[in-house]
Amino acid sequence: MGVRTELLKWVMGMRTSIIAAAFGLLTVGAAAQAADSTSCDAQAAEKHLAGAAKTSFVTKCQKDQKAATAKQSCEAQAADKKLHGAAKTSFTKKCEADAAK
């Protein structure tokens, strides 16, 4: 019975850690997205873009930055799970696709 109790404590601790990590990623992601938006607007201003050209540029810039952030996050998650080779590639590809939704 002692082993079962220890296992339960470990599982509960891991669950708490995972929830805290997920919340941290969401918080960081929201802050990064706000910063990315400002950065894209600044880049558009540097290029003296206006109207539809500016809108198109900013939209593409934000999409590209979101994809880059998702890729880094997915690669970090794969490293945390100690995935290698085909398992890492498959996990990262699915993770990036899910992030794009």
Number of C-alpha atoms within 10 A of each C-alpha: 6 7 8 9 10 11 12 12 12 12 12 12 11 12 12 12 12 12 11 12 12 12 12 12 13 12 11 12 16 12 11 15 15 12 12 19 16 14 16 19 20 13 16 19 12 9 11 10 16 12 7 9 12 18 14 13 18 22 14 13 19 19 14 13 17 17 16 13 17 20 18 13 18 20 20 13 16 19 12 9 10 10 16 12 7 9 12 18 14 13 17 22 15 13 18 19 13 10 15 11 5
